[in-house]
Amino acid sequence: LQDLESPKLNGFPVLATESMYGKGHIGFGLASQLWYGEASAMATTVGEASGDFESDQMTLRAVWNGDWALRHRESFAFLTGVTYGD
């Protein structure tokens, strides 16, 4: 993602969000119509943080980039205004 003004991944626009919906929303769909693509191999780094040795621990960091896409948008739905289960 070199261009932060209009980010693209493999030529396709990227949208990132950390928003969460409340209890009144449910999403569901057909899992076979959801595609996952790996954008990179997993990169791992092993190191010892300052307090790890004393605690007999080790720090491991793994980063893996991927993306989800809908094959057919009609295969998924989003329901709002759900009131049961409260």
PDB file of N, CA, C and O in Angstrom:
ATOM      1  N   LEU A   1       0.847  -1.175   0.000  1.00  0.00           N
ATOM      2  CA  LEU A   1       0.000   0.000   0.000  1.00  0.00           C
ATOM      3  C   LEU A   1       0.891   1.236   0.000  1.00  0.00           C
ATOM      4  O   LEU A   1       1.078   1.874   1.036  1.00  0.00           O
ATOM      5  N   GLN A   2       1.424   1.562  -1.133  1.00  0.00           N
ATOM      6  CA  GLN A   2       2.342   2.690  -1.253  1.00  0.00           C
ATOM      7  C   GLN A   2       1.600   4.023  -1.221  1.00  0.00           C
ATOM      8  O   GLN A   2       2.087   4.986  -0.629  1.00  0.00           O
ATOM      9  N   ASP A   3       0.430   4.090  -1.850  1.00  0.00           N
ATOM     10  CA  ASP A   3      -0.331   5.333  -1.940  1.00  0.00           C
ATOM     11  C   ASP A   3      -1.419   5.335  -0.871  1.00  0.00           C
ATOM     12  O   ASP A   3      -2.415   4.623  -1.001  1.00  0.00           O
ATOM     13  N   LEU A   4      -1.241   6.126   0.180  1.00  0.00           N
ATOM     14  CA  LEU A   4      -2.211   6.139   1.271  1.00  0.00           C
ATOM     15  C   LEU A   4      -3.455   6.959   0.958  1.00  0.00           C
ATOM     16  O   LEU A   4      -4.463   6.841   1.655  1.00  0.00           O
ATOM     17  N   GLU A   5      -3.399   7.792  -0.082  1.00  0.00           N
ATOM     18  CA  GLU A   5      -4.569   8.584  -0.470  1.00  0.00           C
ATOM     19  C   GLU A   5      -5.630   7.699  -1.126  1.00  0.00           C
ATOM     20  O   GLU A   5      -6.814   7.819  -0.809  1.00  0.00           O
ATOM     21  N   SER A   6      -5.222   6.818  -2.030  1.00  0.00           N
ATOM     22  CA  SER A   6      -6.130   5.857  -2.665  1.00  0.00           C
ATOM     23  C   SER A   6      -5.419   4.507  -2.731  1.00  0.00           C
ATOM     24  O   SER A   6      -4.921   4.120  -3.788  1.00  0.00           O
ATOM     25  N   PRO A   7      -5.367   3.782  -1.598  1.00  0.00           N
ATOM     26  CA  PRO A   7      -4.588   2.541  -1.536  1.00  0.00           C
ATOM     27  C   PRO A   7      -5.134   1.450  -2.447  1.00  0.00           C
ATOM     28  O   PRO A   7      -6.346   1.314  -2.614  1.00  0.00           O
ATOM     29  N   LYS A   8      -4.223   0.673  -3.034  1.00  0.00           N
ATOM     30  CA  LYS A   8      -4.588  -0.448  -3.898  1.00  0.00           C
ATOM     31  C   LYS A   8      -3.704  -1.634  -3.564  1.00  0.00           C
ATOM     32  O   LYS A   8      -2.545  -1.473  -3.183  1.00  0.00           O
ATOM     33  N   LEU A   9      -4.263  -2.827  -3.712  1.00  0.00           N
ATOM     34  CA  LEU A   9      -3.534  -4.067  -3.512  1.00  0.00           C
ATOM     35  C   LEU A   9      -3.722  -4.900  -4.766  1.00  0.00           C
ATOM     36  O   LEU A   9      -4.842  -5.283  -5.104  1.00  0.00           O
ATOM     37  N   ASN A  10      -2.626  -5.179  -5.454  1.00  0.00           N
ATOM     38  CA  ASN A  10      -2.675  -5.892  -6.736  1.00  0.00           C
ATOM     39  C   ASN A  10      -3.611  -5.205  -7.722  1.00  0.00           C
ATOM     40  O   ASN A  10      -4.304  -5.874  -8.489  1.00  0.00           O
ATOM     41  N   GLY A  11      -3.636  -3.877  -7.707  1.00  0.00           N
ATOM     42  CA  GLY A  11      -4.445  -3.105  -8.644  1.00  0.00           C
ATOM     43  C   GLY A  11      -5.883  -2.881  -8.223  1.00  0.00           C
ATOM     44  O   GLY A  11      -6.619  -2.185  -8.922  1.00  0.00           O
ATOM     45  N   PHE A  12      -6.308  -3.449  -7.100  1.00  0.00           N
ATOM     46  CA  PHE A  12      -7.685  -3.298  -6.643  1.00  0.00           C
ATOM     47  C   PHE A  12      -7.735  -2.349  -5.454  1.00  0.00           C
ATOM     48  O   PHE A  12      -6.828  -2.365  -4.622  1.00  0.00           O
ATOM     49  N   PRO A  13      -8.785  -1.513  -5.353  1.00  0.00           N
ATOM     50  CA  PRO A  13      -8.881  -0.578  -4.226  1.00  0.00           C
ATOM     51  C   PRO A  13      -9.027  -1.322  -2.900  1.00  0.00           C
ATOM     52  O   PRO A  13      -9.630  -2.394  -2.836  1.00  0.00           O
ATOM     53  N   VAL A  14      -8.469  -0.739  -1.855  1.00  0.00           N
ATOM     54  CA  VAL A  14      -8.470  -1.348  -0.528  1.00  0.00           C
ATOM     55  C   VAL A  14      -9.266  -0.471   0.424  1.00  0.00           C
ATOM     56  O   VAL A  14      -9.129   0.752   0.410  1.00  0.00           O
ATOM     57  N   LEU A  15     -10.087  -1.087   1.241  1.00  0.00           N
ATOM     58  CA  LEU A  15     -10.821  -0.385   2.287  1.00  0.00           C
ATOM     59  C   LEU A  15     -10.570  -1.123   3.591  1.00  0.00           C
ATOM     60  O   LEU A  15     -10.810  -2.327   3.679  1.00  0.00           O
ATOM     61  N   ALA A  16     -10.097  -0.428   4.585  1.00  0.00           N
ATOM     62  CA  ALA A  16      -9.834  -1.033   5.891  1.00  0.00           C
ATOM     63  C   ALA A  16     -10.684  -0.343   6.939  1.00  0.00           C
ATOM     64  O   ALA A  16     -10.859   0.876   6.909  1.00  0.00           O
ATOM     65  N   THR A  17     -11.209  -1.124   7.860  1.00  0.00           N
ATOM     66  CA  THR A  17     -12.005  -0.566   8.937  1.00  0.00           C
ATOM     67  C   THR A  17     -11.794  -1.389  10.206  1.00  0.00           C
ATOM     68  O   THR A  17     -11.511  -2.585  10.142  1.00  0.00           O
ATOM     69  N   GLU A  18     -11.932  -0.748  11.331  1.00  0.00           N
ATOM     70  CA  GLU A  18     -11.884  -1.437  12.611  1.00  0.00           C
ATOM     71  C   GLU A  18     -13.211  -1.280  13.338  1.00  0.00           C
ATOM     72  O   GLU A  18     -13.302  -1.536  14.538  1.00  0.00           O
ATOM     73  N   SER A  19     -14.240  -0.858  12.607  1.00  0.00           N
ATOM     74  CA  SER A  19     -15.539  -0.626  13.229  1.00  0.00           C
ATOM     75  C   SER A  19     -16.241  -1.954  13.512  1.00  0.00           C
ATOM     76  O   SER A  19     -16.078  -2.931  12.781  1.00  0.00           O
ATOM     77  N   MET A  20     -17.007  -1.965  14.567  1.00  0.00           N
ATOM     78  CA  MET A  20     -17.775  -3.140  14.957  1.00  0.00           C
ATOM     79  C   MET A  20     -19.242  -2.734  15.043  1.00  0.00           C
ATOM     80  O   MET A  20     -19.568  -1.643  15.510  1.00  0.00           O
ATOM     81  N   TYR A  21     -20.117  -3.618  14.590  1.00  0.00           N
ATOM     82  CA  TYR A  21     -21.540  -3.350  14.667  1.00  0.00           C
ATOM     83  C   TYR A  21     -22.075  -3.788  16.020  1.00  0.00           C
ATOM     84  O   TYR A  21     -21.485  -4.633  16.694  1.00  0.00           O
ATOM     85  N   GLY A  22     -23.189  -3.207  16.402  1.00  0.00           N
ATOM     86  CA  GLY A  22     -23.801  -3.530  17.682  1.00  0.00           C
ATOM     87  C   GLY A  22     -24.560  -4.842  17.640  1.00  0.00           C
ATOM     88  O   GLY A  22     -24.492  -5.580  16.658  1.00  0.00           O
ATOM     89  N   LYS A  23     -25.285  -5.127  18.715  1.00  0.00           N
ATOM     90  CA  LYS A  23     -26.019  -6.383  18.833  1.00  0.00           C
ATOM     91  C   LYS A  23     -27.159  -6.493  17.831  1.00  0.00           C
ATOM     92  O   LYS A  23     -27.595  -7.605  17.533  1.00  0.00           O
ATOM     93  N   GLY A  24     -27.646  -5.399  17.312  1.00  0.00           N
ATOM     94  CA  GLY A  24     -28.796  -5.427  16.416  1.00  0.00           C
ATOM     95  C   GLY A  24     -28.463  -5.730  14.972  1.00  0.00           C
ATOM     96  O   GLY A  24     -29.299  -5.495  14.099  1.00  0.00           O
ATOM     97  N   HIS A  25     -27.267  -6.247  14.679  1.00  0.00           N
ATOM     98  CA  HIS A  25     -26.847  -6.533  13.309  1.00  0.00           C
ATOM     99  C   HIS A  25     -26.344  -7.968  13.194  1.00  0.00           C
ATOM    100  O   HIS A  25     -25.618  -8.453  14.061  1.00  0.00           O
ATOM    101  N   ILE A  26     -26.737  -8.640  12.117  1.00  0.00           N
ATOM    102  CA  ILE A  26     -26.285 -10.006  11.859  1.00  0.00           C
ATOM    103  C   ILE A  26     -25.901 -10.115  10.381  1.00  0.00           C
ATOM    104  O   ILE A  26     -26.630  -9.655   9.503  1.00  0.00           O
ATOM    105  N   GLY A  27     -24.752 -10.727  10.125  1.00  0.00           N
ATOM    106  CA  GLY A  27     -24.342 -11.009   8.754  1.00  0.00           C
ATOM    107  C   GLY A  27     -24.265 -12.508   8.552  1.00  0.00           C
ATOM    108  O   GLY A  27     -23.822 -13.231   9.444  1.00  0.00           O
ATOM    109  N   PHE A  28     -24.692 -12.986   7.391  1.00  0.00           N
ATOM    110  CA  PHE A  28     -24.641 -14.418   7.113  1.00  0.00           C
ATOM    111  C   PHE A  28     -24.506 -14.626   5.612  1.00  0.00           C
ATOM    112  O   PHE A  28     -24.819 -13.736   4.820  1.00  0.00           O
ATOM    113  N   GLY A  29     -24.037 -15.810   5.228  1.00  0.00           N
ATOM    114  CA  GLY A  29     -23.858 -16.087   3.813  1.00  0.00           C
ATOM    115  C   GLY A  29     -23.346 -17.487   3.553  1.00  0.00           C
ATOM    116  O   GLY A  29     -23.192 -18.291   4.472  1.00  0.00           O
ATOM    117  N   LEU A  30     -23.085 -17.763   2.292  1.00  0.00           N
ATOM    118  CA  LEU A  30     -22.616 -19.057   1.829  1.00  0.00           C
ATOM    119  C   LEU A  30     -21.093 -19.041   1.784  1.00  0.00           C
ATOM    120  O   LEU A  30     -20.504 -18.345   0.958  1.00  0.00           O
ATOM    121  N   ALA A  31     -20.456 -19.803   2.664  1.00  0.00           N
ATOM    122  CA  ALA A  31     -18.998 -19.752   2.815  1.00  0.00           C
ATOM    123  C   ALA A  31     -18.248 -20.127   1.543  1.00  0.00           C
ATOM    124  O   ALA A  31     -17.144 -19.631   1.318  1.00  0.00           O
ATOM    125  N   SER A  32     -18.817 -20.987   0.708  1.00  0.00           N
ATOM    126  CA  SER A  32     -18.116 -21.380  -0.515  1.00  0.00           C
ATOM    127  C   SER A  32     -17.999 -20.225  -1.511  1.00  0.00           C
ATOM    128  O   SER A  32     -17.230 -20.313  -2.468  1.00  0.00           O
ATOM    129  N   GLN A  33     -18.744 -19.158  -1.299  1.00  0.00           N
ATOM    130  CA  GLN A  33     -18.682 -17.994  -2.179  1.00  0.00           C
ATOM    131  C   GLN A  33     -17.769 -16.901  -1.633  1.00  0.00           C
ATOM    132  O   GLN A  33     -17.725 -15.795  -2.173  1.00  0.00           O
ATOM    133  N   LEU A  34     -17.041 -17.212  -0.563  1.00  0.00           N
ATOM    134  CA  LEU A  34     -16.092 -16.280   0.039  1.00  0.00           C
ATOM    135  C   LEU A  34     -14.685 -16.752  -0.297  1.00  0.00           C
ATOM    136  O   LEU A  34     -14.302 -17.865   0.063  1.00  0.00           O
ATOM    137  N   TRP A  35     -13.921 -15.925  -0.975  1.00  0.00           N
ATOM    138  CA  TRP A  35     -12.561 -16.279  -1.396  1.00  0.00           C
ATOM    139  C   TRP A  35     -11.546 -15.624  -0.489  1.00  0.00           C
ATOM    140  O   TRP A  35     -11.737 -14.500  -0.024  1.00  0.00           O
ATOM    141  N   TYR A  36     -10.461 -16.341  -0.242  1.00  0.00           N
ATOM    142  CA  TYR A  36      -9.339 -15.801   0.515  1.00  0.00           C
ATOM    143  C   TYR A  36      -8.087 -15.929  -0.335  1.00  0.00           C
ATOM    144  O   TYR A  36      -7.813 -16.992  -0.893  1.00  0.00           O
ATOM    145  N   GLY A  37      -7.333 -14.852  -0.432  1.00  0.00           N
ATOM    146  CA  GLY A  37      -6.086 -14.873  -1.189  1.00  0.00           C
ATOM    147  C   GLY A  37      -4.932 -14.412  -0.326  1.00  0.00           C
ATOM    148  O   GLY A  37      -5.032 -13.420   0.395  1.00  0.00           O
ATOM    149  N   GLU A  38      -3.837 -15.143  -0.409  1.00  0.00           N
ATOM    150  CA  GLU A  38      -2.642 -14.764   0.331  1.00  0.00           C
ATOM    151  C   GLU A  38      -1.845 -13.767  -0.492  1.00  0.00           C
ATOM    152  O   GLU A  38      -1.558 -14.007  -1.665  1.00  0.00           O
ATOM    153  N   ALA A  39      -1.491 -12.652   0.121  1.00  0.00           N
ATOM    154  CA  ALA A  39      -0.733 -11.617  -0.574  1.00  0.00           C
ATOM    155  C   ALA A  39       0.761 -11.753  -0.336  1.00  0.00           C
ATOM    156  O   ALA A  39       1.559 -11.156  -1.058  1.00  0.00           O
ATOM    157  N   SER A  40       1.147 -12.528   0.664  1.00  0.00           N
ATOM    158  CA  SER A  40       2.573 -12.714   0.943  1.00  0.00           C
ATOM    159  C   SER A  40       2.765 -13.974   1.769  1.00  0.00           C
ATOM    160  O   SER A  40       1.825 -14.492   2.372  1.00  0.00           O
ATOM    161  N   ALA A  41       3.989 -14.452   1.784  1.00  0.00           N
ATOM    162  CA  ALA A  41       4.315 -15.581   2.653  1.00  0.00           C
ATOM    163  C   ALA A  41       4.397 -15.092   4.095  1.00  0.00           C
ATOM    164  O   ALA A  41       4.597 -13.902   4.341  1.00  0.00           O
ATOM    165  N   MET A  42       4.245 -16.004   5.037  1.00  0.00           N
ATOM    166  CA  MET A  42       4.331 -15.616   6.440  1.00  0.00           C
ATOM    167  C   MET A  42       5.777 -15.274   6.794  1.00  0.00           C
ATOM    168  O   MET A  42       6.698 -16.045   6.525  1.00  0.00           O
ATOM    169  N   ALA A  43       5.952 -14.124   7.391  1.00  0.00           N
ATOM    170  CA  ALA A  43       7.277 -13.689   7.847  1.00  0.00           C
ATOM    171  C   ALA A  43       7.334 -13.841   9.357  1.00  0.00           C
ATOM    172  O   ALA A  43       6.459 -13.346  10.067  1.00  0.00           O
ATOM    173  N   THR A  44       8.350 -14.517   9.848  1.00  0.00           N
ATOM    174  CA  THR A  44       8.484 -14.719  11.287  1.00  0.00           C
ATOM    175  C   THR A  44       9.784 -14.117  11.790  1.00  0.00           C
ATOM    176  O   THR A  44      10.798 -14.104  11.091  1.00  0.00           O
ATOM    177  N   THR A  45       9.734 -13.626  13.002  1.00  0.00           N
ATOM    178  CA  THR A  45      10.907 -13.066  13.667  1.00  0.00           C
ATOM    179  C   THR A  45      10.953 -13.619  15.086  1.00  0.00           C
ATOM    180  O   THR A  45       9.959 -13.581  15.811  1.00  0.00           O
ATOM    181  N   VAL A  46      12.098 -14.124  15.469  1.00  0.00           N
ATOM    182  CA  VAL A  46      12.288 -14.641  16.824  1.00  0.00           C
ATOM    183  C   VAL A  46      13.284 -13.744  17.528  1.00  0.00           C
ATOM    184  O   VAL A  46      14.322 -13.400  16.963  1.00  0.00           O
ATOM    185  N   GLY A  47      12.978 -13.365  18.749  1.00  0.00           N
ATOM    186  CA  GLY A  47      13.885 -12.512  19.502  1.00  0.00           C
ATOM    187  C   GLY A  47      13.663 -12.676  20.985  1.00  0.00           C
ATOM    188  O   GLY A  47      12.711 -13.322  21.423  1.00  0.00           O
ATOM    189  N   GLU A  48      14.523 -12.104  21.724  1.00  0.00           N
ATOM    190  CA  GLU A  48      14.380 -12.120  23.171  1.00  0.00           C
ATOM    191  C   GLU A  48      14.183 -10.699  23.667  1.00  0.00           C
ATOM    192  O   GLU A  48      15.078  -9.860  23.559  1.00  0.00           O
ATOM    193  N   ALA A  49      13.015 -10.442  24.204  1.00  0.00           N
ATOM    194  CA  ALA A  49      12.761  -9.136  24.804  1.00  0.00           C
ATOM    195  C   ALA A  49      13.506  -9.069  26.133  1.00  0.00           C
ATOM    196  O   ALA A  49      14.004 -10.083  26.621  1.00  0.00           O
ATOM    197  N   SER A  50      13.579  -7.910  26.702  1.00  0.00           N
ATOM    198  CA  SER A  50      14.410  -7.705  27.899  1.00  0.00           C
ATOM    199  C   SER A  50      14.034  -8.611  29.067  1.00  0.00           C
ATOM    200  O   SER A  50      14.922  -9.087  29.774  1.00  0.00           O
ATOM    201  N   GLY A  51      12.754  -8.862  29.289  1.00  0.00           N
ATOM    202  CA  GLY A  51      12.353  -9.665  30.437  1.00  0.00           C
ATOM    203  C   GLY A  51      12.086 -11.122  30.119  1.00  0.00           C
ATOM    204  O   GLY A  51      11.762 -11.894  31.022  1.00  0.00           O
ATOM    205  N   ASP A  52      12.213 -11.524  28.850  1.00  0.00           N
ATOM    206  CA  ASP A  52      11.890 -12.898  28.474  1.00  0.00           C
ATOM    207  C   ASP A  52      12.820 -13.926  29.104  1.00  0.00           C
ATOM    208  O   ASP A  52      12.365 -14.984  29.538  1.00  0.00           O
ATOM    209  N   PHE A  53      14.102 -13.634  29.160  1.00  0.00           N
ATOM    210  CA  PHE A  53      15.071 -14.611  29.671  1.00  0.00           C
ATOM    211  C   PHE A  53      14.794 -14.946  31.134  1.00  0.00           C
ATOM    212  O   PHE A  53      14.849 -16.110  31.533  1.00  0.00           O
ATOM    213  N   GLU A  54      14.499 -13.926  31.925  1.00  0.00           N
ATOM    214  CA  GLU A  54      14.216 -14.154  33.341  1.00  0.00           C
ATOM    215  C   GLU A  54      12.934 -14.966  33.535  1.00  0.00           C
ATOM    216  O   GLU A  54      12.819 -15.719  34.502  1.00  0.00           O
ATOM    217  N   SER A  55      11.974 -14.816  32.623  1.00  0.00           N
ATOM    218  CA  SER A  55      10.697 -15.530  32.732  1.00  0.00           C
ATOM    219  C   SER A  55      10.713 -16.857  31.983  1.00  0.00           C
ATOM    220  O   SER A  55       9.693 -17.542  31.911  1.00  0.00           O
ATOM    221  N   ASP A  56      11.884 -17.229  31.416  1.00  0.00           N
ATOM    222  CA  ASP A  56      12.017 -18.455  30.629  1.00  0.00           C
ATOM    223  C   ASP A  56      11.022 -18.458  29.471  1.00  0.00           C
ATOM    224  O   ASP A  56      10.319 -19.444  29.246  1.00  0.00           O
ATOM    225  N   GLN A  57      10.971 -17.350  28.744  1.00  0.00           N
ATOM    226  CA  GLN A  57      10.065 -17.188  27.615  1.00  0.00           C
ATOM    227  C   GLN A  57      10.836 -16.734  26.388  1.00  0.00           C
ATOM    228  O   GLN A  57      12.008 -16.366  26.468  1.00  0.00           O
ATOM    229  N   MET A  58      10.149 -16.769  25.242  1.00  0.00           N
ATOM    230  CA  MET A  58      10.731 -16.302  23.991  1.00  0.00           C
ATOM    231  C   MET A  58       9.663 -15.517  23.232  1.00  0.00           C
ATOM    232  O   MET A  58       8.483 -15.860  23.297  1.00  0.00           O
ATOM    233  N   THR A  59      10.061 -14.480  22.521  1.00  0.00           N
ATOM    234  CA  THR A  59       9.137 -13.670  21.739  1.00  0.00           C
ATOM    235  C   THR A  59       9.147 -14.160  20.296  1.00  0.00           C
ATOM    236  O   THR A  59      10.212 -14.293  19.694  1.00  0.00           O
ATOM    237  N   LEU A  60       7.960 -14.429  19.735  1.00  0.00           N
ATOM    238  CA  LEU A  60       7.815 -14.842  18.343  1.00  0.00           C
ATOM    239  C   LEU A  60       6.797 -13.935  17.686  1.00  0.00           C
ATOM    240  O   LEU A  60       5.688 -13.769  18.194  1.00  0.00           O
ATOM    241  N   ARG A  61       7.168 -13.342  16.555  1.00  0.00           N
ATOM    242  CA  ARG A  61       6.257 -12.459  15.826  1.00  0.00           C
ATOM    243  C   ARG A  61       6.049 -13.043  14.442  1.00  0.00           C
ATOM    244  O   ARG A  61       7.014 -13.362  13.748  1.00  0.00           O
ATOM    245  N   ALA A  62       4.782 -13.186  14.034  1.00  0.00           N
ATOM    246  CA  ALA A  62       4.447 -13.706  12.707  1.00  0.00           C
ATOM    247  C   ALA A  62       3.512 -12.726  12.016  1.00  0.00           C
ATOM    248  O   ALA A  62       2.527 -12.283  12.607  1.00  0.00           O
ATOM    249  N   VAL A  63       3.817 -12.384  10.764  1.00  0.00           N
ATOM    250  CA  VAL A  63       2.996 -11.462   9.977  1.00  0.00           C
ATOM    251  C   VAL A  63       2.622 -12.162   8.675  1.00  0.00           C
ATOM    252  O   VAL A  63       3.478 -12.709   7.980  1.00  0.00           O
ATOM    253  N   TRP A  64       1.329 -12.136   8.358  1.00  0.00           N
ATOM    254  CA  TRP A  64       0.832 -12.808   7.167  1.00  0.00           C
ATOM    255  C   TRP A  64      -0.217 -11.898   6.543  1.00  0.00           C
ATOM    256  O   TRP A  64      -1.176 -11.523   7.218  1.00  0.00           O
ATOM    257  N   ASN A  65      -0.065 -11.539   5.298  1.00  0.00           N
ATOM    258  CA  ASN A  65      -1.000 -10.647   4.619  1.00  0.00           C
ATOM    259  C   ASN A  65      -1.925 -11.438   3.708  1.00  0.00           C
ATOM    260  O   ASN A  65      -1.483 -12.312   2.963  1.00  0.00           O
ATOM    261  N   GLY A  66      -3.192 -11.126   3.775  1.00  0.00           N
ATOM    262  CA  GLY A  66      -4.179 -11.783   2.929  1.00  0.00           C
ATOM    263  C   GLY A  66      -5.382 -10.883   2.742  1.00  0.00           C
ATOM    264  O   GLY A  66      -5.453  -9.797   3.318  1.00  0.00           O
ATOM    265  N   ASP A  67      -6.326 -11.337   1.937  1.00  0.00           N
ATOM    266  CA  ASP A  67      -7.501 -10.526   1.650  1.00  0.00           C
ATOM    267  C   ASP A  67      -8.691 -11.438   1.379  1.00  0.00           C
ATOM    268  O   ASP A  67      -8.531 -12.545   0.864  1.00  0.00           O
ATOM    269  N   TRP A  68      -9.866 -10.974   1.725  1.00  0.00           N
ATOM    270  CA  TRP A  68     -11.112 -11.689   1.478  1.00  0.00           C
ATOM    271  C   TRP A  68     -11.871 -11.002   0.354  1.00  0.00           C
ATOM    272  O   TRP A  68     -11.815  -9.779   0.226  1.00  0.00           O
ATOM    273  N   ALA A  69     -12.580 -11.774  -0.459  1.00  0.00           N
ATOM    274  CA  ALA A  69     -13.406 -11.214  -1.532  1.00  0.00           C
ATOM    275  C   ALA A  69     -14.664 -12.064  -1.679  1.00  0.00           C
ATOM    276  O   ALA A  69     -14.639 -13.271  -1.436  1.00  0.00           O
ATOM    277  N   LEU A  70     -15.747 -11.434  -2.073  1.00  0.00           N
ATOM    278  CA  LEU A  70     -16.995 -12.147  -2.330  1.00  0.00           C
ATOM    279  C   LEU A  70     -17.048 -12.541  -3.799  1.00  0.00           C
ATOM    280  O   LEU A  70     -16.864 -11.701  -4.680  1.00  0.00           O
ATOM    281  N   ARG A  71     -17.300 -13.815  -4.058  1.00  0.00           N
ATOM    282  CA  ARG A  71     -17.434 -14.262  -5.449  1.00  0.00           C
ATOM    283  C   ARG A  71     -18.734 -13.725  -6.034  1.00  0.00           C
ATOM    284  O   ARG A  71     -18.743 -13.174  -7.135  1.00  0.00           O
ATOM    285  N   HIS A  72     -19.826 -13.885  -5.302  1.00  0.00           N
ATOM    286  CA  HIS A  72     -21.128 -13.339  -5.696  1.00  0.00           C
ATOM    287  C   HIS A  72     -21.686 -12.573  -4.505  1.00  0.00           C
ATOM    288  O   HIS A  72     -21.969 -13.166  -3.464  1.00  0.00           O
ATOM    289  N   ARG A  73     -21.843 -11.284  -4.647  1.00  0.00           N
ATOM    290  CA  ARG A  73     -22.327 -10.436  -3.560  1.00  0.00           C
ATOM    291  C   ARG A  73     -23.697 -10.888  -3.051  1.00  0.00           C
ATOM    292  O   ARG A  73     -24.017 -10.718  -1.875  1.00  0.00           O
ATOM    293  N   GLU A  74     -24.502 -11.465  -3.949  1.00  0.00           N
ATOM    294  CA  GLU A  74     -25.847 -11.899  -3.575  1.00  0.00           C
ATOM    295  C   GLU A  74     -25.839 -13.084  -2.609  1.00  0.00           C
ATOM    296  O   GLU A  74     -26.869 -13.394  -2.010  1.00  0.00           O
ATOM    297  N   SER A  75     -24.697 -13.747  -2.449  1.00  0.00           N
ATOM    298  CA  SER A  75     -24.603 -14.911  -1.562  1.00  0.00           C
ATOM    299  C   SER A  75     -24.515 -14.527  -0.091  1.00  0.00           C
ATOM    300  O   SER A  75     -24.538 -15.399   0.778  1.00  0.00           O
ATOM    301  N   PHE A  76     -24.417 -13.240   0.193  1.00  0.00           N
ATOM    302  CA  PHE A  76     -24.298 -12.772   1.569  1.00  0.00           C
ATOM    303  C   PHE A  76     -25.347 -11.709   1.844  1.00  0.00           C
ATOM    304  O   PHE A  76     -25.748 -10.963   0.951  1.00  0.00           O
ATOM    305  N   ALA A  77     -25.783 -11.653   3.093  1.00  0.00           N
ATOM    306  CA  ALA A  77     -26.794 -10.678   3.491  1.00  0.00           C
ATOM    307  C   ALA A  77     -26.417 -10.083   4.842  1.00  0.00           C
ATOM    308  O   ALA A  77     -25.649 -10.668   5.606  1.00  0.00           O
ATOM    309  N   PHE A  78     -26.966  -8.925   5.113  1.00  0.00           N
ATOM    310  CA  PHE A  78     -26.715  -8.220   6.359  1.00  0.00           C
ATOM    311  C   PHE A  78     -28.054  -7.762   6.901  1.00  0.00           C
ATOM    312  O   PHE A  78     -28.760  -6.989   6.252  1.00  0.00           O
ATOM    313  N   LEU A  79     -28.405  -8.231   8.079  1.00  0.00           N
ATOM    314  CA  LEU A  79     -29.693  -7.932   8.688  1.00  0.00           C
ATOM    315  C   LEU A  79     -29.508  -6.899   9.787  1.00  0.00           C
ATOM    316  O   LEU A  79     -28.649  -7.051  10.657  1.00  0.00           O
ATOM    317  N   THR A  80     -30.313  -5.853   9.744  1.00  0.00           N
ATOM    318  CA  THR A  80     -30.261  -4.818  10.779  1.00  0.00           C
ATOM    319  C   THR A  80     -31.575  -4.822  11.559  1.00  0.00           C
ATOM    320  O   THR A  80     -32.569  -5.388  11.105  1.00  0.00           O
ATOM    321  N   GLY A  81     -31.577  -4.202  12.713  1.00  0.00           N
ATOM    322  CA  GLY A  81     -32.788  -4.099  13.517  1.00  0.00           C
ATOM    323  C   GLY A  81     -33.140  -5.374  14.267  1.00  0.00           C
ATOM    324  O   GLY A  81     -34.304  -5.577  14.614  1.00  0.00           O
ATOM    325  N   VAL A  82     -32.168  -6.235  14.525  1.00  0.00           N
ATOM    326  CA  VAL A  82     -32.417  -7.486  15.243  1.00  0.00           C
ATOM    327  C   VAL A  82     -32.661  -7.166  16.717  1.00  0.00           C
ATOM    328  O   VAL A  82     -31.874  -6.454  17.342  1.00  0.00           O
ATOM    329  N   THR A  83     -33.750  -7.693  17.265  1.00  0.00           N
ATOM    330  CA  THR A  83     -34.082  -7.391  18.660  1.00  0.00           C
ATOM    331  C   THR A  83     -34.097  -8.626  19.542  1.00  0.00           C
ATOM    332  O   THR A  83     -34.114  -8.489  20.766  1.00  0.00           O
ATOM    333  N   TYR A  84     -34.092  -9.834  18.971  1.00  0.00           N
ATOM    334  CA  TYR A  84     -34.107 -11.030  19.812  1.00  0.00           C
ATOM    335  C   TYR A  84     -32.711 -11.300  20.363  1.00  0.00           C
ATOM    336  O   TYR A  84     -31.714 -10.859  19.790  1.00  0.00           O
ATOM    337  N   GLY A  85     -32.645 -12.024  21.474  1.00  0.00           N
ATOM    338  CA  GLY A  85     -31.373 -12.364  22.097  1.00  0.00           C
ATOM    339  C   GLY A  85     -30.820 -11.284  23.015  1.00  0.00           C
ATOM    340  O   GLY A  85     -29.718 -11.432  23.541  1.00  0.00           O
ATOM    341  N   ASP A  86     -31.559 -10.208  23.216  1.00  0.00           N
ATOM    342  CA  ASP A  86     -31.070  -9.134  24.103  1.00  0.00           C
ATOM    343  C   ASP A  86     -31.359  -9.448  25.543  1.00  0.00           C
ATOM    344  O   ASP A  86     -31.021  -8.660  26.426  1.00  0.00           O
TER     345      ASP A  86
END
